[in-house]
Amino acid sequence: MLKKLKVRSKVEENRLESIRNVKREKKEEEHTDRMEDYLEVIYELMQQKGYATAVDISKYLNVSSPSVTKMIQRLNENGHLNYEKYRGISLTRQGISIAKNIHNRHDLLTEFLVMIGVNEYIANSDAEGIEHHLHPETLKKLEEFVKLIKMNPKLIGDPV
């Protein structure tokens, strides 16, 4: 019984360490989730319309125009996009790369959730909530799983 308590204590200690590390990493990356949302919206707008405006971004992210302007300036300073006041917005290679990555993560998560029987609307909403928070290794394994199921749909059976 003592050995069992030591094992449990070690598991709990590892869990606490993991929580602390995640919180530390999140604190260092606090801005990136929101920045990724902006880049994703700009990318999607450019795919649909050929351009993105601050008004469109404001509408899709449900934020004020001054907030959009502030973030656009920040993204411009960080090299994610090119912005000239009254001229428009274009993503840099770095910005496109990040936006495509987020886009692909979202698609993968949505596909997985739909695959297990989640309604597509809910799957999209949930994917939006978790797309920024999964470790690359988790995403890789999830992608492998989705590919495996697509090649062998009988493995999963009928979604609920």
LUMLUMGU-667093 format. One line per field, with one value per residue: x, y, z of N, C-alpha, C in turn; residue number from 1; residue in one letter. Coordinates in steps of 0.2 Angstrom, whole numbers, padded with zeros to 4 digits. Example, Ala and Ser with C-alpha at 12.3 -4.5 7.8 and 13.67 -1.06 7.14 Angstrom:
2
n_xx = 0066, 0064;
n_yy = -0028, -0011;
n_zz = 0039, 0035;
ca_xx = 0062, 0068;
ca_yy = -0022, -0005;
ca_zz = 0039, 0036;
c_xx = 0066, 0064;
c_yy = -0016, 0000;
c_zz = 0039, 0039;
n = 1, 2;
res = a, s;
***
This chain:
160
n_xx = 0004, 0010, 0019, 0010, 0004, 0016, 0018, 0006, 0008, 0019, 0013, 0004, 0012, 0019, 0009, 0006, 0018, 0017, 0005, 0010, 0021, 0014, 0006, 0016, 0022, 0010, 0009, 0020, 0017, 0005, -0001, -0001, -0012, -0023, -0017, -0015, -0028, -0032, -0023, -0028, -0041, -0039, -0032, -0042, -0052, -0044, -0043, -0057, -0061, -0051, -0045, -0042, -0050, -0050, -0062, -0069, -0062, -0065, -0078, -0079, -0072, -0078, -0074, -0069, -0065, -0054, -0047, -0044, -0036, -0025, -0020, -0017, -0006, 0003, 0005, 0010, 0022, 0029, 0032, 0022, 0013, 0010, 0006, -0002, -0008, -0024, -0022, -0022, -0021, -0009, -0003, 0013, 0026, 0029, 0017, 0007, 0011, 0009, -0005, -0010, -0006, -0013, -0026, -0026, -0024, -0037, -0045, -0042, -0045, -0059, -0063, -0059, -0068, -0081, -0080, -0081, -0094, -0099, -0109, -0107, -0107, -0105, -0093, -0085, -0085, -0080, -0067, -0062, -0060, -0050, -0039, -0028, -0021, -0016, -0002, 0011, 0015, 0004, -0005, 0001, -0001, -0015, -0018, -0012, -0021, -0033, -0031, -0028, -0041, -0049, -0043, -0048, -0063, -0071, -0065, -0069, -0083, -0101, -0103, -0109;
n_yy = -0006, 0006, 0008, 0010, 0022, 0030, 0030, 0036, 0048, 0053, 0053, 0063, 0074, 0075, 0079, 0091, 0098, 0098, 0106, 0118, 0121, 0122, 0134, 0143, 0143, 0148, 0160, 0166, 0166, 0173, 0183, 0176, 0168, 0177, 0184, 0174, 0172, 0184, 0183, 0172, 0175, 0186, 0179, 0170, 0179, 0185, 0174, 0172, 0184, 0191, 0201, 0210, 0220, 0232, 0234, 0222, 0213, 0217, 0215, 0201, 0196, 0202, 0214, 0230, 0244, 0252, 0242, 0233, 0240, 0243, 0230, 0226, 0235, 0230, 0217, 0220, 0226, 0215, 0208, 0200, 0204, 0216, 0233, 0248, 0263, 0267, 0260, 0246, 0228, 0216, 0199, 0193, 0182, 0175, 0177, 0171, 0158, 0155, 0158, 0148, 0137, 0137, 0137, 0124, 0116, 0119, 0113, 0100, 0097, 0099, 0090, 0078, 0079, 0079, 0066, 0058, 0060, 0073, 0087, 0097, 0111, 0113, 0106, 0114, 0126, 0121, 0117, 0129, 0134, 0126, 0125, 0132, 0127, 0114, 0103, 0101, 0088, 0081, 0085, 0080, 0066, 0065, 0069, 0057, 0048, 0052, 0050, 0036, 0031, 0037, 0029, 0016, 0015, 0007, 0005, 0014, 0013, 0017, 0035, 0042;
n_zz = 0000, 0004, -0007, -0017, -0013, -0015, -0029, -0033, -0027, -0035, -0047, -0045, -0042, -0054, -0062, -0056, -0059, -0073, -0075, -0070, -0079, -0091, -0088, -0086, -0099, -0106, -0101, -0106, -0120, -0121, -0130, -0142, -0146, -0149, -0159, -0168, -0171, -0178, -0189, -0195, -0198, -0207, -0217, -0221, -0226, -0236, -0245, -0248, -0253, -0259, -0253, -0237, -0225, -0211, -0206, -0210, -0203, -0190, -0189, -0191, -0180, -0170, -0163, -0158, -0170, -0166, -0158, -0168, -0177, -0168, -0166, -0179, -0182, -0173, -0178, -0190, -0185, -0180, -0191, -0197, -0206, -0219, -0218, -0223, -0219, -0224, -0236, -0236, -0231, -0231, -0230, -0224, -0229, -0218, -0210, -0218, -0217, -0203, -0203, -0212, -0205, -0194, -0200, -0206, -0194, -0188, -0198, -0197, -0183, -0184, -0193, -0186, -0175, -0181, -0187, -0175, -0172, -0169, -0171, -0186, -0185, -0171, -0170, -0177, -0169, -0157, -0162, -0165, -0152, -0147, -0156, -0154, -0143, -0143, -0142, -0154, -0156, -0151, -0161, -0172, -0170, -0169, -0182, -0189, -0184, -0189, -0203, -0203, -0200, -0210, -0221, -0216, -0213, -0206, -0194, -0184, -0184, -0184, -0182, -0166;
ca_xx = 0000, 0014, 0021, 0004, 0004, 0021, 0016, 0001, 0011, 0023, 0009, 0001, 0018, 0020, 0003, 0007, 0023, 0014, 0001, 0015, 0024, 0009, 0004, 0022, 0022, 0005, 0011, 0025, 0014, -0002, -0003, -0001, -0019, -0027, -0013, -0017, -0035, -0032, -0020, -0032, -0047, -0036, -0030, -0048, -0054, -0040, -0045, -0063, -0063, -0045, -0042, -0045, -0051, -0050, -0070, -0071, -0059, -0069, -0085, -0078, -0069, -0083, -0070, -0069, -0060, -0047, -0043, -0041, -0030, -0019, -0017, -0014, 0000, 0007, 0007, 0015, 0029, 0031, 0033, 0017, 0009, 0011, 0000, -0001, -0014, -0029, -0020, -0024, -0017, -0007, 0001, 0020, 0027, 0028, 0010, 0004, 0013, 0006, -0012, -0011, -0005, -0020, -0031, -0025, -0026, -0044, -0048, -0040, -0049, -0066, -0064, -0059, -0074, -0086, -0079, -0083, -0101, -0101, -0112, -0102, -0107, -0102, -0086, -0081, -0085, -0075, -0060, -0059, -0058, -0044, -0034, -0021, -0019, -0013, 0005, 0012, 0015, -0003, -0008, 0003, -0004, -0022, -0018, -0011, -0027, -0038, -0029, -0030, -0048, -0051, -0042, -0051, -0068, -0074, -0062, -0073, -0090, -0105, -0103, -0115;
ca_yy = 0000, 0012, 0009, 0013, 0029, 0034, 0030, 0041, 0055, 0054, 0055, 0070, 0078, 0076, 0083, 0098, 0101, 0099, 0112, 0124, 0122, 0125, 0141, 0147, 0144, 0152, 0167, 0169, 0167, 0176, 0187, 0173, 0165, 0182, 0186, 0169, 0173, 0189, 0181, 0167, 0179, 0190, 0174, 0168, 0185, 0185, 0168, 0173, 0191, 0193, 0206, 0210, 0227, 0232, 0233, 0215, 0209, 0219, 0211, 0193, 0195, 0205, 0218, 0237, 0246, 0253, 0236, 0230, 0245, 0241, 0223, 0226, 0238, 0225, 0212, 0224, 0227, 0208, 0205, 0195, 0207, 0223, 0237, 0255, 0266, 0268, 0256, 0239, 0223, 0209, 0195, 0192, 0174, 0172, 0178, 0166, 0152, 0155, 0157, 0141, 0132, 0138, 0134, 0117, 0113, 0120, 0108, 0093, 0096, 0099, 0083, 0073, 0079, 0077, 0059, 0055, 0061, 0079, 0091, 0101, 0118, 0112, 0104, 0121, 0130, 0118, 0117, 0136, 0135, 0122, 0125, 0136, 0124, 0108, 0102, 0099, 0080, 0079, 0086, 0075, 0059, 0066, 0068, 0050, 0044, 0053, 0047, 0029, 0030, 0038, 0023, 0011, 0018, 0002, 0005, 0018, 0012, 0023, 0040, 0043;
ca_zz = 0000, 0004, -0014, -0021, -0012, -0018, -0036, -0034, -0026, -0040, -0053, -0044, -0043, -0062, -0065, -0054, -0063, -0080, -0074, -0069, -0085, -0096, -0086, -0088, -0107, -0108, -0099, -0111, -0126, -0120, -0136, -0148, -0148, -0152, -0165, -0173, -0173, -0183, -0195, -0198, -0201, -0213, -0222, -0224, -0230, -0243, -0249, -0250, -0256, -0262, -0248, -0230, -0222, -0204, -0205, -0210, -0197, -0184, -0190, -0190, -0173, -0165, -0159, -0160, -0175, -0163, -0157, -0174, -0179, -0163, -0167, -0186, -0181, -0169, -0182, -0194, -0182, -0179, -0198, -0200, -0212, -0222, -0217, -0224, -0217, -0230, -0242, -0236, -0227, -0235, -0226, -0226, -0229, -0211, -0208, -0222, -0214, -0197, -0204, -0215, -0200, -0190, -0204, -0206, -0187, -0187, -0202, -0194, -0177, -0186, -0196, -0181, -0171, -0185, -0187, -0170, -0172, -0167, -0176, -0189, -0182, -0164, -0171, -0179, -0164, -0153, -0165, -0164, -0145, -0145, -0161, -0152, -0137, -0143, -0143, -0160, -0156, -0151, -0168, -0177, -0168, -0171, -0190, -0191, -0182, -0194, -0209, -0202, -0200, -0217, -0225, -0213, -0209, -0201, -0187, -0179, -0184, -0185, -0176, -0162;
c_xx = 0004, 0017, 0016, 0004, 0010, 0020, 0011, 0004, 0015, 0019, 0006, 0006, 0019, 0015, 0004, 0012, 0021, 0010, 0005, 0018, 0020, 0007, 0010, 0023, 0016, 0006, 0015, 0022, 0007, -0005, -0004, -0008, -0023, -0024, -0015, -0024, -0036, -0029, -0024, -0038, -0044, -0035, -0037, -0052, -0051, -0042, -0052, -0064, -0057, -0042, -0045, -0045, -0051, -0058, -0072, -0068, -0063, -0075, -0084, -0076, -0073, -0079, -0071, -0064, -0054, -0043, -0040, -0035, -0024, -0016, -0014, -0007, 0005, 0010, 0011, 0022, 0032, 0033, 0028, 0013, 0012, 0005, 0002, -0008, -0018, -0027, -0022, -0019, -0015, -0002, 0008, 0020, 0026, 0021, 0006, 0005, 0010, -0002, -0014, -0010, -0011, -0026, -0031, -0027, -0034, -0047, -0048, -0045, -0056, -0067, -0064, -0066, -0080, -0086, -0081, -0091, -0103, -0104, -0107, -0102, -0103, -0095, -0082, -0080, -0079, -0068, -0057, -0057, -0051, -0038, -0027, -0018, -0016, -0006, 0006, 0012, 0008, -0007, -0006, 0000, -0012, -0022, -0017, -0017, -0032, -0037, -0030, -0037, -0051, -0049, -0045, -0057, -0072, -0071, -0066, -0080, -0094, -0104, -0110, -0120;
c_yy = 0006, 0013, 0012, 0020, 0033, 0035, 0036, 0048, 0057, 0057, 0062, 0075, 0080, 0080, 0090, 0102, 0103, 0106, 0119, 0126, 0125, 0132, 0145, 0148, 0148, 0159, 0170, 0170, 0170, 0179, 0182, 0170, 0171, 0184, 0181, 0170, 0178, 0187, 0176, 0170, 0183, 0185, 0171, 0173, 0185, 0180, 0169, 0179, 0193, 0199, 0206, 0217, 0226, 0231, 0226, 0211, 0211, 0216, 0204, 0192, 0198, 0209, 0225, 0239, 0248, 0247, 0233, 0234, 0243, 0235, 0223, 0230, 0234, 0220, 0214, 0224, 0220, 0205, 0200, 0198, 0214, 0227, 0245, 0258, 0268, 0264, 0249, 0235, 0218, 0205, 0194, 0184, 0171, 0172, 0173, 0159, 0150, 0154, 0150, 0136, 0131, 0135, 0127, 0113, 0113, 0114, 0101, 0092, 0095, 0092, 0078, 0073, 0077, 0069, 0055, 0056, 0068, 0083, 0096, 0108, 0118, 0111, 0110, 0125, 0128, 0118, 0124, 0137, 0131, 0122, 0128, 0132, 0117, 0107, 0099, 0091, 0078, 0080, 0081, 0068, 0060, 0065, 0061, 0046, 0045, 0050, 0039, 0028, 0032, 0032, 0017, 0013, 0013, 0002, 0009, 0016, 0018, 0028, 0040, 0048;
c_zz = 0000, -0003, -0018, -0020, -0015, -0025, -0037, -0032, -0031, -0046, -0052, -0044, -0050, -0064, -0063, -0058, -0070, -0080, -0074, -0075, -0090, -0094, -0087, -0095, -0109, -0107, -0104, -0118, -0126, -0126, -0142, -0150, -0151, -0158, -0170, -0175, -0179, -0189, -0199, -0201, -0207, -0219, -0225, -0228, -0237, -0247, -0252, -0255, -0260, -0258, -0241, -0228, -0215, -0202, -0205, -0204, -0190, -0183, -0188, -0183, -0168, -0160, -0162, -0165, -0172, -0161, -0163, -0177, -0175, -0165, -0174, -0185, -0178, -0174, -0188, -0192, -0181, -0185, -0200, -0205, -0213, -0221, -0219, -0223, -0224, -0236, -0242, -0232, -0232, -0230, -0229, -0227, -0223, -0208, -0212, -0219, -0208, -0198, -0207, -0210, -0196, -0194, -0205, -0199, -0186, -0191, -0199, -0188, -0179, -0189, -0191, -0177, -0175, -0186, -0181, -0168, -0169, -0173, -0179, -0186, -0175, -0165, -0173, -0173, -0159, -0156, -0164, -0157, -0143, -0150, -0159, -0146, -0137, -0145, -0150, -0161, -0155, -0158, -0173, -0176, -0170, -0179, -0192, -0189, -0187, -0201, -0209, -0203, -0207, -0222, -0222, -0209, -0204, -0194, -0182, -0179, -0185, -0180, -0173, -0165;
n = 1, 2, 3, 4, 5, 6, 7, 8, 9, 10, 11, 12, 13, 14, 15, 16, 17, 18, 19, 20, 21, 22, 23, 24, 25, 26, 27, 28, 29, 30, 31, 32, 33, 34, 35, 36, 37, 38, 39, 40, 41, 42, 43, 44, 45, 46, 47, 48, 49, 50, 51, 52, 53, 54, 55, 56, 57, 58, 59, 60, 61, 62, 63, 64, 65, 66, 67, 68, 69, 70, 71, 72, 73, 74, 75, 76, 77, 78, 79, 80, 81, 82, 83, 84, 85, 86, 87, 88, 89, 90, 91, 92, 93, 94, 95, 96, 97, 98, 99, 100, 101, 102, 103, 104, 105, 106, 107, 108, 109, 110, 111, 112, 113, 114, 115, 116, 117, 118, 119, 120, 121, 122, 123, 124, 125, 126, 127, 128, 129, 130, 131, 132, 133, 134, 135, 136, 137, 138, 139, 140, 141, 142, 143, 144, 145, 146, 147, 148, 149, 150, 151, 152, 153, 154, 155, 156, 157, 158, 159, 160;
res = m, l, k, k, l, k, v, r, s, k, v, e, e, n, r, l, e, s, i, r, n, v, k, r, e, k, k, e, e, e, h, t, d, r, m, e, d, y, l, e, v, i, y, e, l, m, q, q, k, g, y, a, t, a, v, d, i, s, k, y, l, n, v, s, s, p, s, v, t, k, m, i, q, r, l, n, e, n, g, h, l, n, y, e, k, y, r, g, i, s, l, t, r, q, g, i, s, i, a, k, n, i, h, n, r, h, d, l, l, t, e, f, l, v, m, i, g, v, n, e, y, i, a, n, s, d, a, e, g, i, e, h, h, l, h, p, e, t, l, k, k, l, e, e, f, v, k, l, i, k, m, n, p, k, l, i, g, d, p, v;
***
